[in-house]
Amino acid sequence: MSTLSNIKSEIESYKTESNLTELQIVEKLKDYYFNKQVNDNLKLYKKGKKKVSDITKDLKISPRNFYAILEKKKIEHKKYNTSNKEA
């Protein structure tokens, strides 16, 4: 519990220094650590050591969101065109 109280006190001190609420601070931290985890997984994806399905399970996002991240960061990936299928 001492580490949790340390974190709470750090957030309180940061709150007094900035004009942000506690929830805004926590949201920024959440975004920061999510992006950090995404970047770590993208490095493994580029090397071919991790598959899309494993990454989406780890990040708890849909494959569509993952491909959107890849396009946003301009990383090459295989595109599957399902609209032109003929039976």
Backbone as a printed PyTorch tensor [residue, N CA C, xyz], in Angstrom:
tensor([[[  0.8160,  -1.1980,   0.0000],
         [  0.0000,   0.0000,   0.0000],
         [  0.8560,   1.2570,   0.0000]],

        [[  2.0860,   1.1660,   0.4560],
         [  2.9230,   2.3600,   0.5020],
         [  3.2370,   2.8780,  -0.8950]],

        [[  3.3940,   1.9640,  -1.8530],
         [  3.6700,   2.4130,  -3.2130],
         [  2.4500,   3.0960,  -3.8120]],

        [[  1.2770,   2.5960,  -3.4910],
         [  0.0570,   3.2250,  -3.9760],
         [ -0.1020,   4.6190,  -3.3780]],

        [[  0.2190,   4.7630,  -2.1110],
         [  0.1330,   6.0860,  -1.4900],
         [  1.1710,   7.0300,  -2.0730]],

        [[  2.3330,   6.4950,  -2.4580],
         [  3.3490,   7.3180,  -3.1150],
         [  2.8500,   7.8140,  -4.4690]],

        [[  2.1960,   6.9250,  -5.1990],
         [  1.6600,   7.3140,  -6.5000],
         [  0.5840,   8.3640,  -6.3280]],

        [[ -0.2830,   8.1680,  -5.3550],
         [ -1.3420,   9.1480,  -5.0920],
         [ -0.7590,  10.5050,  -4.7290]],

        [[  0.2650,  10.5150,  -3.9050],
         [  0.8670,  11.7890,  -3.5070],
         [  1.5580,  12.4680,  -4.6880]],

        [[  2.1820,  11.6720,  -5.5730],
         [  2.8040,  12.2400,  -6.7660],
         [  1.7550,  12.8490,  -7.6930]],

        [[  0.6250,  12.1750,  -7.8390],
         [ -0.4470,  12.7090,  -8.6760],
         [ -0.9970,  13.9920,  -8.0680]],

        [[ -1.1540,  14.0120,  -6.7610],
         [ -1.6360,  15.2190,  -6.0860],
         [ -0.6630,  16.3850,  -6.2740]],

        [[  0.6260,  16.1100,  -6.1400],
         [  1.6080,  17.1870,  -6.3110],
         [  1.6360,  17.6710,  -7.7590]],

        [[  1.4910,  16.7530,  -8.7170],
         [  1.4470,  17.1470, -10.1210],
         [  0.1860,  17.9440, -10.4090]],

        [[ -0.8940,  17.5870,  -9.7460],
         [ -2.1550,  18.3040,  -9.9210],
         [ -2.0220,  19.7570,  -9.4810]],

        [[ -1.3350,  19.9800,  -8.3920],
         [ -1.1630,  21.3470,  -7.9030],
         [ -0.2560,  22.1620,  -8.8220]],

        [[  0.7060,  21.5040,  -9.4580],
         [  1.6130,  22.2050, -10.3620],
         [  0.9560,  22.5400, -11.6980]],

        [[  0.0840,  21.6520, -12.1660],
         [ -0.5660,  21.8720, -13.4570],
         [ -2.0400,  22.1810, -13.2320]],

        [[ -2.7150,  22.5290, -14.2890],
         [ -4.1350,  22.8440, -14.1960],
         [ -4.9920,  21.6590, -14.6230]],

        [[ -4.5510,  20.4630, -14.3160],
         [ -5.2630,  19.2540, -14.7070],
         [ -5.9150,  18.6020, -13.4940]],

        [[ -6.9770,  17.8570, -13.7540],
         [ -7.6000,  17.0850, -12.6810],
         [ -6.9040,  15.7380, -12.5710]],

        [[ -7.2270,  15.0110, -11.5130],
         [ -6.6200,  13.6930, -11.3250],
         [ -6.9910,  12.7530, -12.4610]],

        [[ -8.2240,  12.8210, -12.9070],
         [ -8.6590,  11.9400, -13.9910],
         [ -7.9500,  12.2540, -15.3040]],

        [[ -7.7020,  13.5160, -15.5680],
         [ -6.9700,  13.8890, -16.7770],
         [ -5.5320,  13.3740, -16.7180]],

        [[ -4.9330,  13.4300, -15.5510],
         [ -3.5660,  12.9420, -15.3800],
         [ -3.5160,  11.4370, -15.6000]],

        [[ -4.4760,  10.7250, -15.0220],
         [ -4.5180,   9.2740, -15.1760],
         [ -4.7710,   8.9030, -16.6370]],

        [[ -5.6120,   9.6640, -17.3160],
         [ -5.8950,   9.4040, -18.7300],
         [ -4.6300,   9.6050, -19.5790]],

        [[ -3.8670,  10.6290, -19.2780],
         [ -2.6100,  10.8550, -20.0090],
         [ -1.6200,   9.7200, -19.7470]],

        [[ -1.5540,   9.2510, -18.5130],
         [ -0.6710,   8.1360, -18.1960],
         [ -1.1180,   6.8670, -18.9200]],

        [[ -2.4180,   6.6570, -18.9840],
         [ -2.9530,   5.4910, -19.6900],
         [ -2.5860,   5.5410, -21.1620]],

        [[ -2.7460,   6.7000, -21.7850],
         [ -2.3850,   6.8650, -23.1920],
         [ -0.8970,   6.6300, -23.4030]],

        [[ -0.0740,   7.1680, -22.4990],
         [  1.3740,   7.0250, -22.6190],
         [  1.7850,   5.5550, -22.5720]],

        [[  1.2760,   4.8190, -21.5880],
         [  1.6790,   3.4260, -21.4430],
         [  1.0780,   2.5380, -22.5270]],

        [[ -0.1060,   2.8730, -23.0450],
         [ -0.6620,   2.1280, -24.1590],
         [  0.2070,   2.3190, -25.3980]],

        [[  0.5950,   3.5620, -25.6740],
         [  1.4520,   3.8310, -26.8330],
         [  2.8080,   3.1550, -26.6930]],

        [[  3.3180,   3.1030, -25.4760],
         [  4.5920,   2.4320, -25.2320],
         [  4.4670,   0.9440, -25.5260]],

        [[  3.3600,   0.3410, -25.1030],
         [  3.1370,  -1.0780, -25.3610],
         [  2.9260,  -1.3320, -26.8520]],

        [[  2.2340,  -0.4240, -27.5290],
         [  2.0300,  -0.5530, -28.9740],
         [  3.3660,  -0.5140, -29.6930]],

        [[  4.2250,   0.4190, -29.3440],
         [  5.5250,   0.5400, -30.0040],
         [  6.3840,  -0.6990, -29.7900]],

        [[  6.3380,  -1.2700, -28.5740],
         [  7.1000,  -2.4890, -28.3150],
         [  6.5910,  -3.6410, -29.1830]],

        [[  5.2670,  -3.7440, -29.3010],
         [  4.7000,  -4.8090, -30.1260],
         [  4.9560,  -4.5760, -31.6100]],

        [[  4.9840,  -3.3160, -32.0430],
         [  5.2550,  -3.0250, -33.4500],
         [  6.6820,  -3.4200, -33.8290]],

        [[  7.6050,  -3.2570, -32.9170],
         [  8.9870,  -3.6730, -33.1930],
         [  9.0460,  -5.1790, -33.4490]],

        [[  8.3110,  -5.9330, -32.6270],
         [  8.2800,  -7.3800, -32.8090],
         [  7.5380,  -7.7600, -34.0920]],

        [[  6.5040,  -6.9990, -34.4280],
         [  5.7400,  -7.2600, -35.6580],
         [  6.6080,  -7.0310, -36.8980]],

        [[  7.4010,  -5.9680, -36.8680],
         [  8.2690,  -5.6700, -38.0160],
         [  9.3020,  -6.7760, -38.2170]],

        [[  9.8010,  -7.3350, -37.1230],
         [ 10.7940,  -8.3970, -37.2160],
         [ 10.1620,  -9.7400, -37.5590]],

        [[  8.8280,  -9.8200, -37.5150],
         [  8.1390, -11.0630, -37.8180],
         [  8.0960, -12.0300, -36.6590]],

        [[  8.3430, -11.5440, -35.4570],
         [  8.3690, -12.4160, -34.2880],
         [  7.0180, -12.5080, -33.5790]],

        [[  6.0880, -11.6490, -33.9490],
         [  4.7870, -11.6550, -33.3020],
         [  3.7050, -11.4550, -34.3460]],

        [[  2.6280, -12.2280, -34.2310],
         [  1.5350, -12.1550, -35.1870],
         [  0.5060, -11.1250, -34.7460]],

        [[ -0.3320, -10.7340, -35.7020],
         [ -1.3740,  -9.7420, -35.4360],
         [ -2.3270, -10.2500, -34.3580]],

        [[ -2.6970, -11.5130, -34.4250],
         [ -3.6440, -12.0530, -33.4440],
         [ -3.0770, -11.9930, -32.0270]],

        [[ -1.7850, -12.2600, -31.8780],
         [ -1.1610, -12.1840, -30.5530],
         [ -1.1000, -10.7490, -30.0500]],

        [[ -0.8040,  -9.8360, -30.9400],
         [ -0.7050,  -8.4300, -30.5600],
         [ -2.0680,  -7.8880, -30.1450]],

        [[ -3.1020,  -8.2210, -30.9080],
         [ -4.4330,  -7.7140, -30.5730],
         [ -4.9380,  -8.2980, -29.2600]],

        [[ -4.5520,  -9.5350, -28.9420],
         [ -4.9160, -10.1120, -27.6420],
         [ -4.2040,  -9.3840, -26.5140]],

        [[ -2.9190,  -9.0840, -26.7080],
         [ -2.1410,  -8.3930, -25.6760],
         [ -2.6580,  -6.9820, -25.4300]],

        [[ -2.9670,  -6.2680, -26.5130],
         [ -3.4040,  -4.8730, -26.3970],
         [ -4.8960,  -4.7350, -26.1340]],

        [[ -5.6310,  -5.8460, -26.2970],
         [ -7.0890,  -5.8540, -26.1150],
         [ -7.7730,  -4.8820, -27.0710]],

        [[ -7.3580,  -4.9530, -28.3430],
         [ -7.9830,  -4.1410, -29.3880],
         [ -8.3740,  -5.0660, -30.5350]],

        [[ -9.1920,  -4.5550, -31.4380],
         [ -9.6040,  -5.3560, -32.5920],
         [ -8.5220,  -5.3150, -33.6630]],

        [[ -8.5010,  -6.3160, -34.5380],
         [ -7.5250,  -6.2920, -35.6340],
         [ -7.6930,  -5.0660, -36.5290]],

        [[ -8.9260,  -4.6180, -36.7070],
         [ -9.1660,  -3.4310, -37.5230],
         [ -8.4740,  -2.2110, -36.9150]],

        [[ -8.5450,  -2.0790, -35.5960],
         [ -7.8600,  -0.9680, -34.9260],
         [ -6.3470,  -1.0940, -35.0610]],

        [[ -5.8530,  -2.3220, -35.0070],
         [ -4.4110,  -2.5240, -35.1540],
         [ -3.9430,  -2.1300, -36.5460]],

        [[ -4.7160,  -2.5170, -37.5640],
         [ -4.3430,  -2.1390, -38.9260],
         [ -4.4270,  -0.6260, -39.1240]],

        [[ -5.3590,   0.0180, -38.4250],
         [ -5.4370,   1.4810, -38.4870],
         [ -4.1820,   2.1010, -37.8790]],

        [[ -3.6900,   1.5070, -36.8100],
         [ -2.4440,   1.9920, -36.1930],
         [ -1.2850,   1.8100, -37.1640]],

        [[ -1.2540,   0.6620, -37.8480],
         [ -0.1840,   0.4130, -38.8250],
         [ -0.2210,   1.4430, -39.9510]],

        [[ -1.4050,   1.7530, -40.4440],
         [ -1.5110,   2.7480, -41.5140],
         [ -1.1380,   4.1330, -41.0220]],

        [[ -1.5050,   4.4440, -39.7980],
         [ -1.1760,   5.7540, -39.2210],
         [  0.3300,   5.9230, -39.0880]],

        [[  1.0150,   4.8480, -38.7120],
         [  2.4670,   4.9030, -38.5440],
         [  3.2130,   4.5600, -39.8270]],

        [[  2.4510,   4.3600, -40.9180],
         [  3.0110,   4.0900, -42.2490],
         [  3.9200,   2.8620, -42.2560]],

        [[  3.4030,   1.7750, -41.6750],
         [  4.1170,   0.5090, -41.6530],
         [  3.4500,  -0.4080, -42.6730]],

        [[  4.2650,  -1.0280, -43.5140],
         [  3.7230,  -1.8950, -44.5520],
         [  3.1070,  -3.1380, -43.9330]],

        [[  1.9610,  -3.5080, -44.4830],
         [  1.3030,  -4.7470, -44.0890],
         [  0.5050,  -5.2660, -45.2740]],

        [[  0.1490,  -6.5160, -45.1970],
         [ -0.5870,  -7.1400, -46.2840],
         [ -2.0510,  -6.7370, -46.1920]],

        [[ -2.5970,  -6.2710, -47.3080],
         [ -4.0030,  -5.8810, -47.3340],
         [ -4.7980,  -6.9690, -48.0350]],

        [[ -5.8730,  -7.3690, -47.4110],
         [ -6.7330,  -8.3900, -47.9820],
         [ -7.9750,  -7.7150, -48.5340]],

        [[ -8.2200,  -7.9220, -49.8180],
         [ -9.3730,  -7.3000, -50.4780],
         [-10.4910,  -8.3330, -50.5210]],

        [[-11.4780,  -8.1800, -49.6480],
         [-12.5570,  -9.1570, -49.5800],
         [-13.7680,  -8.7170, -50.4160]],

        [[-13.7570,  -7.5250, -50.9520],
         [-14.9220,  -7.0290, -51.6860],
         [-15.0100,  -7.6090, -53.1000]],

        [[-13.9420,  -8.1030, -53.6710],
         [-13.9520,  -8.6000, -55.0440],
         [-13.9740, -10.1130, -55.1400]],

        [[-14.4880, -10.7840, -54.1400],
         [-14.5490, -12.2470, -54.1790],
         [-15.6500, -12.6900, -55.1220]],

        [[-15.3380, -13.7140, -55.9210],
         [-16.3370, -14.2840, -56.8220],
         [-16.5510, -15.7320, -56.4460]],

        [[-17.8090, -16.1250, -56.3780],
         [-18.1150, -17.4950, -55.9700],
         [-18.2260, -18.4290, -57.1540]]])
